[in-house]
Amino acid sequence: MWSSLIAKGKEGGLNVIQTYVFWNLHEPQPGQYDFSGRYDLVKFIKEIQAQGLYATLRIGPYIESEWTYGGFPFWLHDVPDIVYRSDNEPFKFYMQNFTTKIVNLMKSEGLYASQGGPIILSQIENEYQNVEAAFGEKGPSYVQWAAKMAVELETGVPWVMCKQIDAPDPVAYVFQDATEGCVAFLVNNDGRENATVQFQNLTFQLLPKSISILPDCETEIFNTAKVNTEYNERKTTTIQTFTAIVGWEEFKDDIPNFLDTSLKSNTLLEHMNTTKDKSDYLWYTLSFQHNTSCTEPVLHVESLGHVAHAFVNNIYAGAAHGNHDVKGFTMEIPIVLNDGMNNISILGVMVGLPDSGAFLERRFTGLTKVEIHCGELELYNFTNYEWGYQVGLLGEKLEIYTENKLGNAEWSKIDLSTKQPLTWYKTVFDAPIGNDPIALDLSPMGKGSLEPWEIWDWYGGDHLEDGQALYFFVRLKKVFLNGSRICRRVDLGTWAGEDSKDRIMAIGNVVGFKKRFHYENHVSPYDGDWVMHEFAIDSSSLRQHKKPDDIVLCQMKRNLLSKKNKFKQYCINSEPSKHFNIAVQQDIQVFESKKELVGYKIEFDPHVLFSSLDQVPLLQESTQDQSGFIIHISNCSCFINNRS
């Protein structure tokens, strides 16, 4: 693929290709180097040369933000007394070893321009000025050392430092050799104003945010702001879509308990130092004897990781995550405990390791506090408790993400009755004809949020007749973890509310609420084509019975009314919704079905229903029989009755 991509770059007008050098890939263990396969740096540089282009080699070896852990191998973390990117002897020792290894490798293949090769420029360090002040006096001295170390490797081509105003000569913007040859790069970082630059008794006008190149330190031959090229529009062709469930298989990953783990500790371990970058995932597990006086248990977790998923007795309880600006987060989830022994398993996730900032070696990630609150005064504190740990997922251990290891797992047909997190999915398809690069477009997945037509197709809506509705349960998500606002966005659109909540009455009491929505996406042909009713049981009743209050029943169907008046007419036709009732009864009855359900009621005992929702799937398939519409969930069925 390198050859075709480089050729496309050349066709688009490029004459230089630059690349980072990834320390963590090329030296996975101290002194053990890997330049095989996709890591073959020499082959990549030679391919650039074969196509008549130049190369710049950004050895770094630090990579600012674009690569996990800044490109550092995690074994550096365990070097005694090390301080990354500082005038620190342990760090300088390993950095110099790696830089020298790369330079000597390029020299041995004759790849520097001074040898007739394509490499015309090298870079040492990377955007160090952003953090230099944090290291005090050891910052500037490190800059001087890094520059001197690089120049003494004698590559015969210039060295640069990225965004480093105190970079010493000759690692700067002016380069001069023993024969008095001189090359200058003049830079204007101001994004709005022109700059007048005095250089060697000459005056140069630099356009905003531009660089001028003077090959003889006198004549400007190129300025980056004066480049006028035609640009092409990226075009892709859809070869295949994966909308049907047919052809897919699944593998449900294990949820380990305390007794399954071999690594134990009497405290919460730091995530990165435990996983050693072997996996983004770390299981925290414990077992404890439940005190029956804890009547309303709430799992309270504080974390400095990125994501946490909680399981109680192997049943998914919930999740929480941080964001770009707030690194830590708190998760509070009402849970159900068994009498006797209980197992808590929390999956900590790092979406890559920290990649920028000073003192990366000191960063702390992972869980910092775990408690179960039983009320205002009583709690279980598990922060300093005997924990069991497992690094990674079973699927990772089995390497089922590789083609030759797919058989290590027992794959099965997708089961729509359970939507367990940590499920792997697999399908097989024929590769498109030709040699063009291909891409897998995951954007329709919406990070777990399905568009209405995807819900309809995946969960049996195509088997329903016009006017009939699809019913499913869903766990609501909040816009902000500690807020009350519910996220109504789905992939590219949103569910727009049409009314305030209508009360659902039973025996004179409010037992729930109903709200109407329509699908809204003004740039989509599906705008307004779907309508949905959302039914929620009163949260105080759920809390009283120790049940989760973030699960709702949804009724969704196509909007068959005219495009022009659909919303107005739909609201009028939906008026009987205010007569919805939930009958509090143990015996569930089945009533005759009707194609167009306008006035109807849902008959079930909400407490019975939610007693079976210890593990709630995101969606459930609706089925139809001769008696009515049945919504299957665990051992409970809800029946739609057309009598109002």
C-alpha positions, -999 to 999 in steps of 0.1 A, spaced: 0 0 0 29 24 6 38 25 -31 3 35 -42 -2 61 -15 32 77 -22 24 78 -59 -9 95 -52 9 121 -31 34 127 -59 5 130 -84 -10 156 -61 21 178 -62 41 166 -32 79 165 -35 88 157 2 73 131 25 80 133 62 76 106 88 79 102 126 100 74 139 80 54 165 102 45 194 76 22 211 72 1 179 109 -1 170 123 -9 205 96 -27 224 121 -39 250 155 -23 259 180 -32 232 155 -53 212 147 -37 179 119 -45 154 120 -32 118 100 -60 102 68 -59 82 50 -26 86 78 -14 108 104 -16 80 116 20 80 144 14 55 119 0 30 96 30 34 124 55 28 136 36 -2 101 36 -17 101 74 -14 134 75 -31 123 51 -59 95 75 -68 118 105 -70 107 122 -38 126 136 -8 121 126 28 124 143 62 130 121 92 114 132 124 133 110 149 121 129 179 120 105 195 90 122 212 58 126 192 35 154 204 -2 143 207 -5 121 176 7 89 192 -1 71 224 24 79 253 42 103 229 57 74 212 77 64 242 80 26 250 64 20 284 94 2 297 110 36 301 85 42 330 103 14 350 138 28 347 149 40 381 150 78 387 140 86 351 125 120 341 114 121 305 126 149 282 148 166 308 185 169 315 183 136 333 210 110 328 188 78 326 165 94 300 194 108 279 211 75 279 182 56 263 172 85 240 208 87 226 209 50 221 178 50 201 186 81 181 220 67 173 205 34 162 182 51 137 209 74 123 233 45 119 206 24 102 199 52 76 237 57 71 243 20 65 217 21 36 231 53 22 198 71 27 209 106 37 212 132 9 249 136 17 252 99 5 229 103 -25 198 93 -6 164 110 -2 166 123 34 172 160 32 163 170 68 162 154 103 144 165 135 155 160 171 129 165 199 94 179 191 75 210 203 96 210 235 90 247 240 55 238 252 68 222 283 103 235 287 95 259 316 82 230 337 116 215 340 133 247 353 170 249 346 170 213 333 149 223 304 173 247 285 203 224 293 184 195 278 178 215 246 215 222 243 224 186 249 199 172 224 211 195 197 248 188 203 241 150 204 222 151 171 248 172 152 277 150 164 260 120 146 272 137 114 244 129 90 255 155 65 220 171 64 205 198 85 188 191 119 158 210 131 138 214 163 100 219 159 87 251 174 118 258 195 129 294 196 160 287 217 173 259 194 211 265 192 230 268 159 233 249 137 200 234 148 179 264 138 166 282 107 200 290 91 224 263 79 260 268 68 287 243 59 325 245 58 325 257 22 304 287 32 273 274 15 242 288 33 205 280 33 179 301 53 143 295 63 125 327 73 93 323 93 63 345 100 41 329 127 16 358 127 -16 345 112 -30 379 102 -2 404 95 27 406 71 62 406 86 92 426 75 124 406 82 159 420 82 184 392 74 221 396 64 215 432 54 186 423 32 149 430 37 122 403 31 84 406 32 68 375 46 31 369 42 10 358 73 17 323 86 43 315 60 79 303 55 103 315 28 132 294 16 165 311 6 189 285 -8 218 309 -9 206 330 21 199 359 -3 172 349 -29 137 338 -20 127 309 -43 97 296 -24 71 309 1 45 286 15 17 312 12 23 316 -25 14 281 -35 -15 279 -59 -25 244 -68 -57 228 -79 -72 205 -53 -92 173 -59 -123 162 -41 -121 129 -23 -145 104 -39 -155 71 -25 -177 43 -38 -198 22 -15 -191 -15 -24 -210 -33 3 -233 -24 32 -238 -45 63 -274 -37 74 -288 -72 78 -280 -94 108 -275 -124 85 -239 -133 82 -228 -119 115 -216 -140 145 -208 -129 180 -184 -139 209 -193 -127 244 -162 -119 264 -158 -132 300 -166 -111 330 -140 -122 356 -147 -125 393 -123 -122 422 -116 -159 423 -107 -159 386 -78 -135 391 -41 -143 399 -29 -108 406 -41 -96 440 -35 -64 460 -49 -48 492 -53 -15 474 -64 0 441 -35 -3 417 -25 24 391 -38 14 357 -9 20 334 17 5 357 -4 -26 359 -11 -31 323 23 -20 310 6 -9 278 -2 -45 269 -38 -37 269 -61 -7 273 -83 -27 296 -78 -36 333 -104 -55 354 -108 -46 391 -126 -74 410 -137 -80 446 -161 -102 466 -178 -92 498 -206 -104 521 -237 -82 518 -251 -67 550 -289 -69 547 -293 -35 564 -280 -19 532 -314 -13 517 -307 12 488 -272 4 476 -255 28 452 -221 19 436 -199 50 439 -167 49 418 -141 77 412 -116 73 384 -87 92 367 -90 68 337 -110 74 306 -139 50 310 -153 25 335 -179 -2 331 -194 -18 362 -208 -54 366 -225 -67 398 -227 -104 400 -219 -107 363 -248 -83 354 -240 -50 337 -248 -21 360 -237 9 340 -208 30 329 -192 65 330 -164 84 313 -144 116 313 -138 139 284 -111 160 268 -113 188 294 -122 169 325 -98 139 331 -114 125 362 -150 113 366 -174 99 391 -199 70 385 -229 65 408 -252 37 399 -281 21 419 -274 -16 421 -291 -48 434 -272 -70 458 -278 -106 467 -281 -119 502 -247 -134 510 -217 -131 488 -216 -106 460 -191 -100 432 -182 -66 419 -162 -64 386 -152 -30 372 -136 -27 338 -112 3 336 -104 15 301 -77 38 288 -84 50 252 -46 52 246 -21 65 271 -14 102 279 4 117 250 14 153 259 26 175 287 55 174 311 63 145 335 45 118 316 63 93 338 44 106 369 8 103 355 -17 84 376 -46 67 359 -73 43 369 -97 39 399 -91 60 430 -121 53 451 -148 25 452 -177 26 477 -212 13 480 -235 38 497 -263 24 517 -279 56 528 -268 89 544 -246 73 571 -238 37 561 -214 26 534 -189 0 523 -155 14 516 -135 -8 492 -107 16 484 -83 -3 506 -96 -38 502 -84 -70 487 -88 -66 449 -81 -91 421 -68 -79 388 -69 -91 352 -50 -73 324 -69 -73 291 -100 -91 277 -103 -127 269 -107 -119 232 -74 -100 233 -57 -130 249 -71 -153 223 -61 -128 196 -94 -133 178 -88 -99 160 -63 -117 138 -74 -138 108 -54 -169 118 -67 -168 154 -104 -164 147 -109 -201 155 -97 -196 191 -132 -184 200 -165 -202 200 -186 -179 177 -223 -182 177 -253 -166 159 -262 -132 172 -287 -134 200 -310 -103 200 -325 -113 233 -294 -102 252 -272 -71 245 -243 -79 267 -215 -53 266 -180 -67 257 -193 -86 227 -172 -92 197 -188 -93 162 -175 -110 131 -185 -113 95 -168 -124 62 -171 -106 29 -153 -107 -5 -126 -81 -10 -135 -55 -38 -119 -60 -72 -88 -39 -78 -58 -26 -59 -72 7 -46 -71 12 -8 -104 4 10 -119 19 41 -145 6 66 -170 33 72 -182 30 108 -199 63 110 -234 48 106 -228 29 139 -231 62 157 -210 49 186 -239 27 197 -268 51 187 -289 37 159 -309 57 134 -346 49 134 -345 30 101 -316 10 114 -336 0 145 -365 -9 122 -344 -31 99 -324 -48 126 -352 -56 150 -380 -69 128 -399 -39 117 -400 -51 81 -423 -79 93 -449 -54 105 -478 -40 85 -484 -3 77 -494 15 109 -481 -11 132 -454 -1 157 -421 -16 169 -416 -17 207 -382 -18 224 -366 -10 258 -337 14 259 -314 27 287 -313 65 286 -280 84 284 -274 118 300 -258 147 281 -236 153 312 -228 127 338 -240 147 367 -268 164 349 -305 156 343 -307 164 306 -312 133 284 -292 129 252 -316 126 223 -291 126 195 -286 96 173 -258 93 148 -267 121 123 -301 133 136 -321 137 169 -354 128 185 -372 161 188 -398 164 215 -433 174 205 -450 179 239 -444 179 276 -448 147 295 -483 133 298 -490 115 331 -499 79 332 -525 71 359 -533 39 377 -559 37 406 -558 74 410 -520 76 412 -493 88 388 -472 57 380 -454 70 349 -451 94 320 -454 94 283 -437 118 258 -439 121 220 -410 126 196 -403 128 159 -370 121 141 -354 154 130 -326 158 105 -332 187 80 -306 175 56 -318 139 55 -346 125 33 -358 107 65 -365 140 82 -399 136 100 -405 101 87 -404 84 121 -424 91 153 -419 76 188 -437 74 221 -415 70 252 -430 55 284 -412 58 317 -423 45 351 -423 70 379 -387 72 392 -397 74 429 -416 41 426 -386 25 410 -362 37 437 -386 24 463 -383 -10 448 -345 -7 442 -349 -7 404 -330 14 378 -348 45 368 -331 51 334 -349 24 314 -379 33 292 -403 15 268 -404 30 233 -430 27 206 -417 36 172 -434 36 138 -433 52 104 -451 85 100 -475 76 71 -491 111 70 -484 137 43 -450 154 45 -466 188 46 -489 183 76 -474 152 92 -464 167 126 -496 187 131 -519 158 121 -498 133 141 -502 153 173 -540 155 167 -543 117 160 -522 110 191 -546 129 215 -560 97 230 -526 91 244 -537 110 275 -560 81 283 -531 56 286 -533 35 317 -511 10 334 -532 -16 351 -515 -28 383 -523 -65 382 -504 -97 384 -523 -116 357 -513 -103 322 -540 -107 296 -538 -110 259 -562 -90 237 -571 -90 201 -546 -70 180 -556 -41 157 -536 -26 128 -540 10 138 -535 15 175 -548 50 184 -563 47 218 -549 18 238 -533 9 271 -504 -11 282 -513 -36 309 -486 -48 332 -473 -45 368 -443 -21 366 -428 -36 397 -430 -71 383 -415 -59 350 -386 -41 365 -378 -69 389 -367 -89 358 -346 -60 344 -314 -68 362 -298 -70 328 -316 -48 303 -308 -51 266 -306 -19 247 -332 -32 223 -357 -60 221 -373 -75 190 -411 -72 188 -430 -103 176 -466 -107 165 -489 -136 170 -526 -140 165 -534 -127 199 -515 -94 200 -482 -77 201 -457 -92 225 -426 -76 238 -403 -102 252 -379 -94 279 -364 -120 303 -394 -138 318 -418 -109 315 -441 -101 285 -460 -69 279 -491 -70 258 -505 -41 238 -543 -38 242 -564 -17 218 -591 -10 244 -590 25 258 
